Amino acid sequence: MMRLLLALVLSATLASPATAQRGDKRGEAQPDPPSEWKIPPAPVLSPKDAQAAFRIADGFRIELVAAEPLVEDPVCFTFDADGRLWVAEMRTFMPNVDGENEAEQENNLAILEDKDGDGVMDTRHDFADGLLLPRALTVHQGGALFIEPPYLRWFKDIDGDDEWDKDAIVSYGFGGIRSVEHAPNGLVPNVDNWVYLANHPGRFRFRRGKWEQQPTGGGGQWGIAQDDWGRLFFNSNSQQLRGTVVPSHYTVRNPNLGRGHGADVRVATDERTWPARITPGVNRGYRKGTLRKDGRLARFTAACGPTIYRGGVFGEAFQGNAFVCEPSGNLIKRDVVFDDPKTGAPRARPAYIGREFLTSTDERFRPVNLMTGPDGCLYVCDLYRGILQHRIYVTSYLRKQILKRALDKPLGLGRIWRIVPESYVRPKPPRLSKATPQELVHALRHQNGWWRDTAQRLLVERQDRSVVPELRATAVGDAGVLTRLHALWTLEGLHALDETCVLAAIDDPESRLRAHGLRLAESLLAANQAPTVRRRVLTLASPSGPGLRRQLLFTLGELATPAADAAMERTLRTRCESRFDRDAAVSGLWRRELEFARRIVVNPAWSDRASGRPELLRALATCVTREEQPERVRALIALAAAAPEAWQRHALLGGVASTRPKPPKKVRPLRIDAAPAGLPALKRHRDTKTSSLAQRIAAFTTWPGKHDWERLRLRPLSSDEKALFDVGRQYYTLICQGCHQQSGRGLGGLAPPLAGSEWVSGPISRLVRILHHGVAGPIDVAGKKWDLQMPGLSSLTDEHIAGLLTYIRRSFGHESDPVPTQSVTDIRKQLGDRKDAWSAEELLAIENEPL
């Protein structure tokens, strides 16, 4: 059944050969490389010759781990509990410059093993074959959790023969068929027992016999990693390192706020690169600033596959450093990561200027993923091929480079490399699959983060509670702080946390462990099992350290009680100049924003206009207005009228006004249930800023009895239209919500907003085409340019598409007409055999068909 469904999806998304280069920008000149550049040939090098082409930082050497034919076209990898290397092979990626036959199901998940112990893989076993473009992989729950678009799948090996026996679909709606470059990937198990992804706003865990999913703030393009404290790091193609400042699931818990600050921030700002060779085969190498005058890549353009080094054998100066791939420049960059002392946000600076940690003069060296291995060394996934850019974005300039220099062949190559210190002696491989529970608890003390992560994972998967006493003793004992961190989260995964352990963590001298203690307290507090912990959290003095302070605000928001809100108000009263802190608080106040704003306004201690206070009050007012509950909006305006301080009035009214654009744009009316008390007085207020804001609000607000009420009333849906709306809501939740969010406000770097989108309220002829074929950026949405691709959904029926469009056109503040199923049918009949996604220019040239 699932293969049949996959076939339907494929029929909707397979691309035809390109007749023109999709990556070209209309009117943009693409001159050939200057004649003075001496571009050397790019032959395929043997592994030995490729090894000789590397230049690596002093004190290190690079070793071959595996090469073709043992491994072909590897895109990601992971180690199992016994140190075997699991590899996802994307053999059908760009088989030619047009990407023809890319979606053939001829890809594999392979297990590589070093049987003779010489450090080189010598045995291969296919765990799964016949796959469609597998793009992410982690070993989990006795098998492989991986992405085979459009699914997140779990293949389990029941009989221990290294081949899958049981198939489960964990989640649906993952891209990666039409646009291989922009789709979810990564799959990193985190210290909090959830599995996170890059380029996807969700996290997953296996608990009590089933998979669970929870929304996150998303982030990233290709690759994801965690540091010792569970912070996530990822990138975009031109920004080598981005990451989380806060646990990102908190940032999306209030739909009225949208994604709070801290889920996806820039970590590194110096994007310069220093390749060892000329790099003319960069997709937009003709653009000024892409290449230096000598033809070498000037700055990141294909950043991917980051990792945080946690291995413990490179030396203290390397611990916690970031390593990032730049396959277009045939290099790996090393960044030194540190915390901003004021905000606690991670920052990074390049470890070297004018050179890199690893470069190659071999143009076919394509590092696409990195990870720390069980031996503490750095492993490199080398796609090793000429074509790197996906067909959707290939320019005419790059096409000429590929064909002129025969970079499109051969195929079927690939290498795995290992970077080791010069004096390093390889240890014996791990055998954790057979380790006793007590041995796994001891492994939590290992200096290498891979051992701690793997031991924790295995203990949680086995659910053997015999080690609970030992874990509790470890959590409160004198073990290293990272050991105690893992012991605590292992207890959480075993459902064995107790008050003693959580209280010890909350009061630990290490502020980062204290923050984790507050997070861990939430599961006990939710079950009403820990009155002592509850009192400790509620009475915790405003903590020093930005990270701990933010976590207290997050945890108080999870409690969602009057006592917790009072504690939150006290914490913010001392200082709230940081947007991280303000968003941490507001994210936990869903549907309590009005009450919290009232708590501030009536308290004389908030009379001073201290830094951050106006922004906090404005954010609360914006959230109340966005929800559009008539009586609450009316109460908010009344609160503004009664506010004792001018800055409070300005902030509250500014929050209301911010939900509607200023004229001359068309403004959607704000409907409330009765005339708001105090609005007439606010309009006549002697303070010009107050009166100006009030007049703006009055212009777009209506209520029963106002002169424009009847004209602006929204036509109710008929019974048939309401049925379509309900169908659309179901499909939106299943397919669209992960990217566009429950609130319809989208996610930066992933999906544009539907709320306020002129496309949603525009002609249905364009909307049907977008849902059927997809749309490829750049595209302007709500005043912002988005250069992403949305996959089509042509496998949906006419009724389903009509329902989806009806739902989004009557949600997120939109008041457009519903879409009849027959209109969708008529429009789809006109589409012919087109396969490619639409561009914005093509869509704007299409007039509306009648409903």
N, C-alpha and C positions, 0 to 999 in steps of 0.2 A: 504493500500500500504506500509506504513512504517513497519507494523508488518511482511509483506512478506519479505521486505528487511532485517529486523532483523533476520528472520529465515534463510535467505541466509548467513548472517554473522555468525550466530551460527553454521551452518553446516560446516563453514570453521574453527571454532576456538574451538569447544568443545573438551575437553581432555579426553582421555581414561584413565582407572585406571592405576596407575603407576605399572610397573613390577619391577622397581628398583628405588632407591631413587635418584631423580634428584639433590638433594643438595649435594650428595657425591662427593668428589674430588678424582680422580683416584690416588691410591697409598697412600692415607692419612689414617693413623691409627685412629680409633675412640674407644679408650678404655672406658670401663664403669666407672661410678663414683667410686672414691676410697671407699673401704669397711668401712673406719673409718667415712665416712659421715653418719650421722643419718638422713635419709630423711623421714620427717613426711608424713602421708597421706594427700591428698588434696581433702577432701570431699566437696560437695556443702554445703555452709552455707546459712542459712536463712538470709534475709536482716538484721534482728536484730543482729544475730551472726556475720555477715560480718561487721556491723557497729562497733561492739565491738573489731574487729580484727585490726582496724585502729590505727595508732600512728600519731598524728598530732602536728604541731608546737604549742608552748604555745600561748594562747590567742585566739585559734580557736576551733571550733567544726565542725563536719560533720553530715549532716542530709540527710535522704532518701527523694528523690523527687518522684521517680517512680521505680517500679520493676515488674518482670514478675508476672502474665500474661499480665499486662497492656502494657508492652513494652518488646520486645524480640530482642536480638542480635542488639542493636543500635550501629551504627558506626559513626554517626555525628548528630548534632542537631542545631537548631537555634530558636530564639524567634520571634514571630510576634508582630505587633504593640500593641496588648493587653496582651502581656506577656504569651501567650500560647506557648507551647513547640512543635515544629515540629521535628520529628525524622525520620531518614532514617534507616530502619531495613534491615540488610543483613542476613536474616534467613538461606539462603542456603550456606553461607560461610563455607567451610570445614566441611561438615556433617559427615565426617569420615577422617581417617588419609590419605586416598588416594584421597580425594576431589571428590569422585564420586557423580554425580547428582548435582554438585555445580551450574550449569547453569540453573537449573529449575527456571521458572519465578513465584516465590512464595514469593517475597519480597514486602515491603510496604513503603509508606510515611504516617506516622500517626501524628495526632494532639492530644496532651495531654493537658488537662485543669484541673485546680483546681477550682471546682465549689463551694465548701464550704469554701474556703479561709483559710484552715489550713496549707497551704504550701506544701501539698502532692497532686500530681495529682490523680484525681479520675475518669476522663472521657476520653474516647478514641474515636476518629473518624478517619477512614481510608480515607485520601485524595485521595490516589491512591494505588491500589494493583496489584498483578500479574506482578511485575516488575522484571527485570533482574539485580541483583547485584547493586542496587543504591548506590553511593559512595560519593556524595556531594550534598549539599542542602542549598539553601537560599530562604527566602521569598522575592518575587520581583514582582512588577507590577501586583498585584491582584492574585497572585498564587505562584507556586513554580518553581524556576529555579533549575534544578538538573541534575546530570549525571546518565544516564542509558546507559552503553556502548552498542554500539559505539557512542551514541549521547549525546550532551548537549541539554536538552529538557526544554520547558516551558509549564507547565500545568496551565491554567488559570481557576479560579472559577468565572464564569460570574453571576450566580444567587445567590451567597452568601450562599450555603448550605454546604460548606466545602468539596465539591467533585469537581474534575476537570471536566470542560465542553469543553475546547478548548485545543488542543495539537499543539504545534509548534516545529519543529526541528530548533534549533538555530545554531548548528554546528555538523559536522560529523567527524569521525575518531578518537574517544576517545577509548583508550584501557581499559582493566579492565575485560575482559571475561576470557581469558586464564591466564593472570598474574594479579591477583587482587592487588598484592602488589605494582607493578610499573606501575602506570597509573594516568592520571590527576585526581585531587580532589580539595577540598578546598572551592572554591566559596566564597570569601570575598568581599563584597561591600566596596569600598575604598572612602576616602574623595573626590577624584577627579571624582566621579560619574561613574567609571568603576568597573566592577566585575573582580577580579583576581583569578587565580587558582595556586595551587601547582602542580609541575610536568607537566606543560604545558606552552608553549611559546606564550600565547595569552591572551588578555583581551576583555571583552564584555560590551556593554551598549545598552540600549533601547532608541532610540532617533528619534523623528519625526515619530513615528509609526512603526519603524523597528529595528531589532537588528543589531548592528555593531560589527565588530571584528577588532582588531589591534594586530600586533605582539609585543611581549615583550621578555625580556631576560630569562623568565622562572625561574626555580629553585625549589628545594624542593622535598620531597618524599611523606609524608603524613601529611597534615595539613598546614594551613597558617593563619596569623593574621596580623593586622596593629596596629601601635602605634598611639598616638594622632596626629602625623604629617603626617600620611599616609605611613610611611615606612613599608615595608613588611618583615615578619619574617617567616621562615620555617626551615626545617632540612633535613638531611639524616639519615638513620637508626643508624649510628655510630657517627654522629655529631649533638648534641642536638639542636643547634641554629645557623642558617645561616640567611642572610637577604640581603636587598638592601641598598646600600649606596646612590644610585641615582635612580630616577624614571626609571624603567628598559625599558620602551618603547623607550627611547632615545638610548639605547645601541645597538639596532639592526637596526637603520635607515640607516646605511651605509653598504651595503653588502660586499664592498671591505675590510672593517675592520673586519667583523665578530661581535661577541658579545663583546662590549666594557667592560672595567673593571668597577665593581661596581654593577652589576646586581645580583650577588650571591656570597657573601663573608662570611667567617667564622666569627661568632660573639663570640661564647663561645669556649674556648680551653681546659678547665678542664672538661674532660668527665667522671670523676670518679663517681661511684654511690655507695649508702650505703643502700642496702635493709635490711628489718627487719627479713628476713628469708633466709634459704638456697634456692638457685635457680638452681637446676640441670637441670630443663626442658628448658634450653636455647639451641637454635639450635646447636651451635658449642661449647657447654660447655666443650668439650674434648680438645679444643685448649688452649695452654699455654697463660695465660693472660686474657682469657675470664672470668674465675671465680677466686676468691681469694682462698687461701688455705683452708678456711672454707666453700667453696662451694657457696659463695654469688657472685652475679654479680659484676665484678670489674669496668666496664665502659659501657657506652651506647652501646646497640646493636639493639634496636628497638625503637629509639626515634621517637615520633610522636605527632600530635595534639597540637602544641604549642599555647599559647595565651599570649597577653600582657595585664596585668591587668590595666584597665582604670575605675574601678568602683567607686573609691572615698570613700569607707567606710572601707577599710582595714587600712587606715592610710597613711600618706605621704610617709613613708619609703617603702611602697609597690607599690605606683603608678608608672606605667611604668615598673614594674618588669615582667620578663618572667616566665611562668610556663610551664613545658614540661613533657609529659607523657613518662614513660618507663614501658610498660606493661610486658616485660619479667622479670623485677625486682620488679613488683607490687608496683610502687612508682610514685610520682610526685615531680619533682625538681623545686626549685625556684632559679632564677638567677637575680642578680641586673644588670640592663642594664645602661650603661653610654656611652657617646660619647668620642672617642679618640680626645684629644684637638688639635692634629696636623692635622689629616685627616678628622675629623668629622664623621668617620665611627663608627657605633655602636659596642660596646664591652660588654662583660658580664662576671661576676665572680659569683661563687656559693655563695648563701646567707649563707650556712652552710657547715662546713667541718666535715665529720664523721657521718653525719645524713642528713635527707631529710625533706622537708616540710610535705610530707605525705607518709607513708608507710603502708603496710598491711602484716600480717602474713598469709593471705588467698591467696594461689597460683592462685586462679581463678579470683582474682581482676585484671582486664585488662583495665586500663584507656587508651582510644584511641583518645579522643578529649576533649578540654576544651574551655570554653568561659565565659565571664562576662555577668551576667544576668541583667535584668531591675532593680533588687533590689541592684545591686552593688556587689553581691556575686559571688563566683567562682563556676561554674557548671562543673561536671565531667561526661563524657560519658563512662560508664563501660560496655564493651562487655560481661563481666562475663562468661568465658568459660575456658576449659582446653587447647584446641588447639588454638594457636595464629598464628603460622607460616604457610604460604601458602604452598600447596603441592609441588610447583615447587622447593622450597628450603629446604624442610624437609630432614634432614640427617638420616642415619640409626640409629645413636645415639639417635636423638630425637624421632624417631619412636618407639624405644624400651621404652623410658621414657613414651611416651603417652600410649602405650598399657599396659605396666606393671602396671601403676598407674591409669588406667582407666580415663585418661584425655580427652578421645574422647567422653564421655557422662556424663551427659545428655546434650541435646541441648535445645534451646528455652528459655534461661535465659537472663538476662540483667538488669542493674540498672542505674539510674541517681541519682547522689549525688550533694549536695550543701554544700560548705564550707563557714561558716559565722564566724564573730568575736563573741567571747563569750557573749559580752554585746549587741549584735545587736538585734534590734526590727524590724521585717519585715514590710515594708510599704505596702500600698495598691497597687495592680497591676496596670500597666498603662492601659489607654483606649485611645490610640492615634489614633486608626482607626476612631474615631468619633470626634477627636479634630478639632477645627476650624483652618484655616490657621494662624490666629494670635496666637493661643495657640501653634502651632507648631514652629513659630518663637521664642516664648518665651522659648520653650524647648531646643533651641540651646544654652541656657545659663546653662544647667544642668551640675552638676559636673561629672555625669556618662557618659562616652563616648557612651554607648549604646543609651541613650536618644538623644544625639546630632546626632548620625549616623541615627537613625530611623526617627527623625524629618526631617532631610535633605532629606532622601530618599522619605518620603511621600510628601514633598513639591515639589520635582522634578517630582515625578510620577503624581501628580495631575495637574501640569502645571497651577496653579492658579496664575496669575500675579498680582492679587490685593494686594499681600504683597510685591511687588517689592520696593515701597518706604520705607517700614519699614525695609526690608533687607538691602537696601542701607544705611539707617541711622545707622543700627547696624554695618555694615561693616566699617564705617568711624568714629564711635562713641567711647565711653569709655568703652565698654563691654570688658570682658576678651579676651585675644588674641586667645584662642581656639574658642570662640563664633564668633569672627570676621572671623576666618579661615572658619568655616562652613557657615557663611553668604555669604562669597565670592563665595565659591564653589556651594552653592545653587543658587546664581544668575547666575553662569555659566550654571548650569543645566536648568535654566529657560530662557536661552538666553537673559539675562538682565544685563550683565556686562556693565559698562560704564567707561569712562576715569577717572572720579573722584575716583571711588572705586579702580581701578587698580593702579593709581598713589599713592593713600594713602597707599596701601599695599607695593608698591615698596619702599616707603620712611619711612616705619614703623621702630620704634626702635628695634623690635625683628627681628633678621636676618632670622630666619626660616620663618616668615611670609613674609619677603621681597622676599625670594626665591619662595614662592608660588605666590606672586604677579607677578614675572617675568613669571612663567608658565601660569598664567591666562592671561597675556598680549598677549600671542601667538594667542589666538582666535580672539582678536580684530585686531592684526597686520595682520593676514592672510586675513581678510576681508577689509583691508585698511580703517578701521573706526577710527583710533586713531593716528593722526599725532603727538599729544603731547606726547603720550606714546612712539611712535617710537623714537622721539628725546630724550626722557629720557633714553630709553634703550641704544641707540647708544652712548650717552655721559656719561653713568654711569662710574664713576671712578672705577679703579680696586678695587673691594670691599674686605673688610676684612672678614675673616671667610671662611673656605674651602667650606662649603655647598653653600653659596651664590655665591661664585666665580664660582663654577662648573655650577650652574644654569644659570648664565649669559652666559657662553659659550654655554650651550645647547640652550638657547633662541636665541642667535645670529645665531646659526646654523639653527634654524627654519626659520629665516628671509631670509637667503640665498641670500643676496644682496652684491654688492661690498662694500657698506658702512658698512654692518654688518661684512663682512670678515675683513675689515680694523680694526674695533673695536676689533674683536677677536684677530687679530695679536698684537694689542697694549696690550691687556690683558695678552697674553702669553709671550710677550716680558719682562714683569716685573718679571715673574717667571713661570716655567712650569716643576718643578722637580717632581710633583705628576703625577703618571700615571692616576689617576682619572681625572685630568684636561686635560691631553693630549688626552685621549680617548673621553672625553666630546667634545673637539674641533673637532677631526678627525671624530667623528660620524656624525657631521653636515656638512661635506665637501664632500659628495658623488658627484663624478664626477667634483669636483673642487680642488681635492688634488694637482694636478700639478700646478695650478695657485697659490695656497697658498704656496707651496714650493718655487715657483719662487719669491713670495712676500718676503719670508724670505731671500733667497739667495742674492737678489739685495739690501737689506737694510743693510747699514753699522752698524746699531744699533744691528744687529744679529751677528756681527763678533766674539764676545767672545763665548767661549765654556762653557757657563753656564750650571749648572745642569739641565738635562732634555731636553736640546735643541737637542743633537744628536738623542735621542730616538724619539722626535717629528718628525724630518726630515726623519728619517728612516721609521717611520710608514706611513708617507705620500707617500714615494717612494714605499713601499710595496703595498699600496692600488692601486696606479697607475699601477703597474706591474700586480697585480692580475686581473685587469679588462681586460688586454690584448688588449687594443685598439692600433693598431700598431703605428699610428702617435704620440700618446701620450707617449708611451714607448720610442720611438725614441727621442722625445723632452726631456724626462726625462734624458736620458743618455747624451744628449747635455748639459742640465743644469748642470749635475754633472761635465762635462768637463770644464764648464765656472765658476764653483764655486770658489770664491776667497780664501776660507779657507779650509785647509786640513780636518778639522773635518766635514765640510759640504760635501766634496767629499766622505769621508768614509761613512757618514750616507746615502747619496743618493744611492751610489753603493751597500752598504750593504743591503739596502731595496730591490733593484732589485735582488741581489744574494740570498736573504733569501727565495724567492719564489720557488727555485729549490734546491733539496737536493745535498749535496756534493757527488762526486764519492766515491765509485764505484757503487752507486745506479743508476738505469736507469733514465736518466734525459729527460723529455719531452722538445722538442725545444720551444723556444720563438720566434714567427714569427712577424717581423715588416715589414713595407712597403718599407723601403730603408735603405741603410747603415747609421748607426748613426754617425753624425758628432762628432768628438772628441774621438771616441772609440779607434782608432789606437794610438793616442797620450797618452791616459790613460793607454793603455797596456804597453807603453814604459816609463811611468812616473818614475822619479827617486825615488819617495816615494814608497817603496816596498808594503805597504798596498794598496795603490791606484792601482798599477800595478797588484797585485795579484787578487784583486776583479774584475778588468776590464778583466783580462784573463779568470776568471771563467765565467763572463757574456758572453764574446765572444764565449766561448765554447758551450753554449746552445742557442745562439741567431742566427737566420738565416734571410736572406732577399733576395729579387730578385738580382741575379748576384753573390751571394756567392756560393762557390763550392758545398755546400750540399743542396741548395735550392730545386732543383728538387727532390732529394731523400726524403726530409722531408716534401714535400707538402702533405696536408691531402686530401685523396680521398673524393670528394663531394658525398653526399647522392643521391641516385636515387629518382625519384618521389615517388615511393612506400615507400621507406625508410624515406623520408621526411614526408610523411603522418603519418607513425608510430611515428616518432619523435614528431610531433605535438599532436598526441593522448597522448603520454607519458607526454608531458609537462603539459597538462590539468590535468591528474591524479596526477602528482607530486604536482602541486599547490593545489589540493583538499585534498590529503591524506598525502603526505610526507613532504611538506614544513614546516608544523608547528613544526616538530621536527628537520629535517635535515637542515632547513633554506633555504631561497631563494638562498643564496650563495653556498649551499651544504657543508658548513663547520660545520654543526652540532651545538650542544650545550652541554657544559660540564655537566655531570650528567644526561643527558636526551637522547642524540642521538649522535653517532660517526659521524665524517665527511665522506661525500662521495667524496669530493675533496681530491685527493691524496690517496684514498683507494685502496689497492691492490685487494680487493674483487670486486670492480666495474669493474676493468680492467681484472679480472681473468676469469676463465672458466664460461661459461654461465650455465653449469649444476649445479653449486653451487648457482648461482644467482636465477635461477628459483626455486630451493628448498627453498631458503631464503624467496622469495616473497610468495610462496605457503603455507609453514608451519610456517615461522618465524624462528628466531635464538635466542638461549639462551646463555648468557655469562657464563664464561669469553671468550672474543674473542679479539685478537690483531688487531687493525686497525690503519694504518699509524703510527706505532711505539708506540702506547699507548694501555693499556689493559682496556677493557670495560666490566663491569660485570652487564649488563642490559639484558632485553629481548625485542625483537621486535616482535610484533604479526604478524601472517601470513595474507595474503590477498587472500585466495583461492577462494573467491567469484568473483574475477575478471576473465574476459575471457582471453583466450590465447592471443588475439590481444592486450588487455589492458596491460597484463604483458610484452608482446614483446615491446609495445610502451614505457612503463616505463623504461625497461632496455635499449632500444635504446637511450632514452633521457639522462639517467644518464651516459651512456658510451660515449656520444658525448657532454657532458656538464661538467662544473666545471674543465676544463682543461684536461678532458679525450679525447682520440683519438682512442678508440677501435672500433671494427667492430659493426655495428648494429646487432640486434637479429631478425631473421625471425620468424614470427608467427608459422610456421610449426615446427621449432625447439622447441619452448615452448610446443606445442602439444605433440610432441614425448617424451619429457622429463617427462611431467606430467603423461603420460600413465604408466610410470615405477614406480610411487610413491605408488601404492597400497592403502591400507587403513590406512596408517600411519596418526597419529593425532598430535603427539608431535612436538615441535620446534626442530630444528637441533642444535647440538653442533658444535663448531669450529672443534673439532677433527674429527667428522663424515664428515663434509664438505671437510676438507683437504684430506680425504682418497678417495674422488670421483674424477675421471679423467673427462676430458672434453668430451662431446659428439660433434660430428662434426656439424657445422652449416648447 
